[in-house]
Amino acid sequence: MFNRLYEGIKEYIDEGRLLPGEKLPGEREFAEIAGISRGTARRIYTRLREEGYLTVVRGSGTYVRRSEQRRMNFEFLSETGNSGITAMLNSYKLSISSKVLNRGFTDESFFTNRLGLDEGSSVFFLHRVRYGDGEPLVVEYTYLPADEFQGIEEMDFSRVSLYDYMDARDRMPAYFNERFMIIDAPEREGKLLGVNPGDPLYYMEFVCFDRDKQRVEYTESYARCDKFQLNFSNRV
């Protein structure tokens, strides 16, 4: 029983059926679900932690381990094809975390239109602040076609990567239409990012398509100009 459950959890993680940052049941609950002793549940979790599959957050629980090092990248397209704009914070890899500001469902026509949906269709929205090494970097307002992501409201996107989630459901963005500007920081976004209203921010709009050219994401992002370097190059 030990080996079967241990291998089963590893397989779920390797196949993306359990995503980085996703919370697992506590040892007592896992033991009850699996019909095993709590000692066996503890040994399974301990071995998975030792092998780097799980991590424990004191006072919170056991989670699928995510890479501690992240690099914040923005890929853009232009009329000439991939133009390769990469946004990096100080050219370093960072530990990226997220705070969920708001989430839920809407049928506002602005968002259904951006996603190419029929009027009245359900759209899932996710508003977040993204942090690098604990410092606020980007405010993101993301909208997805709800029918393509059944059960999305159950995911904890303060810990789970949205793109890991989309990739696991074969809806990973592959093509992008973008709009990019430098704007004066609005009061709300400036406060969230720790800058003064009127300070410059990068503003980006993304309409994202999966490999079948179906719209799967609309996002508006506000990023700190003082923390990102944008590099432009044209491919020929």
C-alpha positions in Angstrom: 0.0 0.0 0.0 2.9 2.4 0.9 4.6 2.0 -2.5 1.3 2.2 -4.5 0.2 5.5 -2.8 3.7 6.9 -2.9 4.2 6.2 -6.6 0.7 7.4 -7.3 1.3 10.8 -5.8 4.6 11.1 -7.7 2.8 10.2 -10.9 0.1 12.8 -10.4 2.8 15.5 -9.8 4.9 14.4 -12.8 1.9 14.4 -15.1 0.7 17.8 -13.9 -2.5 16.4 -12.3 -1.2 18.0 -9.1 0.3 21.4 -9.8 3.2 23.2 -8.1 1.8 25.1 -5.2 -1.4 23.0 -4.9 -2.3 22.0 -1.3 -2.6 18.3 -0.3 -4.8 16.9 2.5 -3.2 16.9 5.9 -1.8 13.6 7.2 -4.9 12.7 9.2 -7.2 13.4 6.3 -5.0 11.6 3.8 -4.9 8.6 6.0 -8.7 8.5 6.3 -9.2 9.0 2.5 -6.6 6.3 1.6 -7.7 3.9 4.4 -4.2 3.7 5.9 -2.7 4.5 9.3 -1.5 8.0 10.0 2.0 6.7 10.5 2.0 5.3 6.9 0.6 8.6 5.6 3.4 10.4 7.5 6.0 8.1 5.9 4.7 8.7 2.4 4.7 12.5 2.8 8.1 12.4 4.5 9.7 10.5 1.6 8.1 12.8 -1.0 9.4 15.8 0.9 12.9 14.3 1.0 12.8 13.7 -2.8 11.7 17.3 -3.4 8.1 16.7 -4.5 6.4 18.3 -1.5 7.1 21.1 0.9 5.6 22.0 4.3 4.5 25.5 5.2 4.4 25.8 9.0 0.9 26.6 10.2 -0.6 26.2 6.7 -0.1 22.6 5.4 1.7 20.4 2.8 2.0 21.6 -0.8 3.4 20.4 -4.1 6.9 22.0 -4.3 7.5 24.7 -6.8 10.9 25.9 -8.1 12.3 28.5 -5.7 13.8 30.5 -8.6 11.6 32.3 -11.1 12.3 34.8 -13.8 9.5 37.2 -14.8 9.3 37.2 -18.6 7.0 39.0 -21.0 6.9 37.7 -24.6 5.4 39.9 -27.2 4.4 39.6 -30.9 4.5 42.3 -33.5 3.3 42.7 -37.0 6.5 41.2 -38.2 6.2 38.1 -36.0 8.0 37.3 -32.8 9.9 40.3 -31.8 11.2 39.0 -28.5 10.6 41.6 -25.8 11.8 40.2 -22.5 11.1 41.9 -19.3 13.5 41.1 -16.5 13.9 42.4 -13.0 17.5 43.4 -12.5 18.5 40.5 -14.8 18.2 38.1 -11.8 16.0 35.1 -11.2 13.5 35.8 -8.5 11.3 34.0 -6.1 7.9 34.8 -7.5 4.7 34.9 -5.4 1.2 36.1 -5.9 -1.6 37.8 -3.8 -5.1 37.3 -5.1 -7.1 40.5 -4.9 -10.3 39.3 -6.4 -11.7 36.4 -8.4 -15.1 35.1 -9.6 -17.3 35.2 -12.7 -18.7 38.0 -14.9 -20.6 38.2 -18.1 -19.7 41.8 -18.9 -19.8 42.4 -22.6 -16.4 44.1 -22.7 -14.7 40.8 -21.5 -16.8 38.4 -23.6 -16.0 40.5 -26.6 -12.2 40.4 -25.9 -12.5 36.6 -25.6 -14.6 36.2 -28.7 -17.5 34.8 -26.7 -21.2 35.1 -27.2 -22.9 37.9 -25.2 -23.9 36.6 -21.8 -21.2 33.9 -21.7 -19.4 33.3 -18.4 -15.9 34.7 -17.9 -13.7 33.8 -15.0 -11.7 36.7 -13.7 -8.5 36.6 -11.6 -6.9 39.8 -10.2 -3.5 39.5 -8.6 -0.4 41.3 -7.5 2.8 39.5 -8.5 5.8 39.8 -6.2 9.6 39.2 -6.7 11.5 38.4 -3.5 8.5 39.9 -1.6 8.5 43.2 -3.5 5.4 44.1 -5.7 6.2 44.1 -9.4 3.1 43.7 -11.4 -0.7 44.0 -11.1 -2.5 41.6 -13.4 -6.2 41.5 -14.3 -6.8 38.2 -16.1 -10.0 36.9 -17.8 -10.6 33.4 -19.1 -13.6 31.7 -20.8 -15.2 29.9 -17.9 -16.6 27.0 -20.0 -13.0 26.0 -21.0 -11.9 25.7 -17.4 -14.5 23.9 -15.4 -13.7 23.9 -11.7 -11.2 26.8 -11.9 -12.8 28.5 -9.0 -11.4 25.7 -6.7 -7.8 26.5 -7.5 -5.6 28.5 -5.1 -3.8 30.9 -7.5 -1.9 32.5 -4.7 0.2 29.3 -4.9 -0.6 27.6 -8.2 0.8 29.1 -11.4 -2.1 30.1 -13.8 0.0 28.9 -16.8 0.8 25.6 -15.1 -3.0 25.2 -14.7 -3.8 26.1 -18.3 -1.0 23.9 -19.6 -2.3 20.9 -17.6 -5.7 21.4 -19.4 -4.1 21.7 -22.8 -5.0 25.4 -23.1 -1.6 27.0 -22.8 -1.3 30.3 -24.7 0.8 29.9 -27.8 0.0 33.0 -29.8 -0.4 36.6 -28.6 -1.8 40.0 -29.6 -0.4 42.7 -27.4 -0.6 46.4 -26.8 2.1 48.2 -24.9 2.3 51.7 -23.4 4.0 53.7 -20.7 1.4 55.4 -18.6 1.1 57.5 -15.4 0.4 55.2 -12.5 -3.4 55.2 -11.6 -4.0 55.7 -7.9 -5.1 52.1 -7.2 -2.3 50.3 -9.1 0.3 52.8 -7.8 -0.7 52.0 -4.3 -0.6 48.3 -4.9 2.9 48.5 -6.5 4.3 50.9 -3.9 4.8 53.8 -6.3 3.3 57.3 -6.3 0.3 58.2 -8.5 1.6 59.6 -11.7 4.9 57.7 -11.6 5.5 55.8 -14.9 4.3 52.2 -15.3 4.4 49.8 -18.2 0.8 49.0 -19.3 0.3 45.8 -21.3 -2.8 44.2 -22.8 -2.7 40.6 -24.0 -5.2 38.6 -26.0 -3.9 35.1 -26.0 -4.7 32.1 -28.2 -4.0 28.4 -27.7 -2.3 26.3 -30.4 -5.7 25.8 -32.1 -6.0 29.6 -32.4 -8.9 29.7 -29.9 -8.9 32.7 -27.5 -8.1 31.5 -24.0 -7.0 34.6 -22.1 -7.3 38.4 -21.9 -5.0 40.2 -19.5 -4.3 43.8 -18.5 -1.0 44.2 -16.7 0.7 47.2 -14.9 4.4 46.7 -14.2 6.9 48.9 -12.5 9.2 50.8 -14.9 11.9 51.1 -12.2 12.1 47.3 -11.8 12.1 46.0 -15.4 14.4 46.3 -18.3 12.8 45.8 -21.8 15.0 44.4 -24.5 13.9 44.6 -28.2 15.1 42.5 -31.0 13.7 41.7 -34.5 13.9 38.2 -36.1 14.6 38.0 -39.8 
